[in-house]
Amino acid sequence: MDVADQPGRQVQTHALALMPYGLLGTPVGLEDIWGHHDPTVMAALSLAVVAAFAAAEPANAGKVAAKSAGAPSASGDWQIQISAASSDDAARALLAQAKAEGGAALKTASPYTEAVGNGANKVYRARFIGFQSREAATSACDALRQRSYDCMLLPDHG
């Protein structure tokens, strides 16, 4: 499965590459994508990709019963993040697609979106919550990575 043929997966790659740059100031993922040496230019290019995808995304595509904002309610000590999108609808669509492709590893996980930032800097984290163990969350990440999704394992501090 070639990621270049799948726009939804391309936007995930760009969004996940932006996270370490935004949080830690390290452009490693951006360098892997763009091969450029100016982190500001690479971040702007990846933001443009994410914004273009969000603008092209139909308003009702892939709605799932994901929770928006607020504390996660599914019980479990671990969660995974597969992307961040510029709209709640885009994050939900990514979660719906991933849930459909994730198989048994995501069967009991709950899709969850979380808005962070303000104004033009607002993004929606696309996560699955409710994993009872680190091993279960790792298994879900492994299953998603086999299908070309990015995945970040997170302890549930909620």
N, C-alpha and C positions, 0 to 999 in steps of 0.2 A: 504494500500500500504506500504510494508516494504522497508525502505531505503536500507537495507542490500542486497536486490535483485536488486538494481538499481545502477550500478557503477557510472553513471553520477551524480546522486544525492549524492553519497558518496563523490566524489571529491569536490562537492560544499560545503559540510559540512566541509571538511578539509580546503578548501581554505578560507571559511568565518571564521573559527576558528583561522586561522593564522593572519587575519587582525588585530584584537584587540591586539594580542601579538606583531605584528610588529609595530603597530602605537602607542600603549599605554603601552606596556610592561606587559599587564595582560594576563595570560595564562588560564583564566576561561574556554573558549570554548574548549581548548586543554585538560584541565583536565576532562571535561565532556566526551570527546571521549576516552582518553587513561587511565584515572584514575591514572596517574603517578604523581610524585611530582617534577620532574626535567623539567622545561619548555624548556630547550635546547633539551633534548631528545624527548619530545613530538613534538616540532616544526620540528625536523629532520624527525620524523616518518610521520607527516602529509605532509611535503614537498615531501617525497618519494612517498606517495600515489598519490599526485597531479602529480608528474613527471611521474610515471608509467602510469597513465591514459592518459596523454598527449602523451607519446611515443606510446601507443597502439591505439590512435585515428587516423583513416584514414584521409589523408590530405584533402579530399574533403567532409567529412561528414558534413551534415547539414548546408551548406553555406546559409547565409541569407544576405539580403541587409543592413547589419550593416555598420556604418561608422567606420573607423579606424583612430585613432589619430586626432588631431585638435579639434576645438570647436564644441560642439553640435549645430545643426542647427534647430532642431525641437523647435517650440515655446512652452513655458510652464515654470512654476516656480519650478517644482519638478521633480525629477528623482529617480529611485530605482536601487540598485545594488543587483544582485542575486548571484554573484560569482566573482572569479578572477581565471584565468587559465594561464598556462605556455605558451600558444600559442594563436594567434589571431583566428586560425581555431577552437580550442577547445572552446574559449569564444563564437564564433559565433554559434557553434553547440548547446551549452547550451542555448543561447538566442532563437534559432529556436525551440528547444524542449519546452522551457517555453512559448513562444508565442503561440505554438500550443495547449498547455494545459491551458493557462491562460484565455481563453474565452473573454467575453465582456470587462473585466477589462483592457485588454491589446490591445483592438481593435485599438485604436488611438495612442498607444505608439510606438515609434521608437526604434529599437534595436541599440545599440551603444557600441563600444569597445574602450577602451582607454589604451594605453601602458604606464606603469609607471616603473621606475627603469632602470637599465642598466645591460648588460651582463647576468650573471647567475641569477641576482636578478630581471630581467625583468618579469613582469606579465601583463596580459591583463584583465582589469576590464570589466565585463559583465553587462551592464546597459540597462535599458529602460528609455528613455527621453521623454519630451513633455507633462507631466501631468500638467493640468491647475490649479490644487489645491492640497493642502496637502491631502484632503479627497480622491481625485481620486487616488493619489499615494498610500495612505493607503489601499484603496479598492483593488488595484492591488496586493499589498503585501499580504493582507489577502487571496486573491484568490490563490496566489502562495504557501503560507504556507499550505493551505488546501491540496495541492498536494505535500507536503514534500519538497518544496524549501525553502532555506533561503532567507531572503530579508532585505535590509537595506534602509530606507527612507533618501533621501538627498535633500536639497534645491539646486536649480540650480544656481550656482554663475557665470555661463558662461556669 
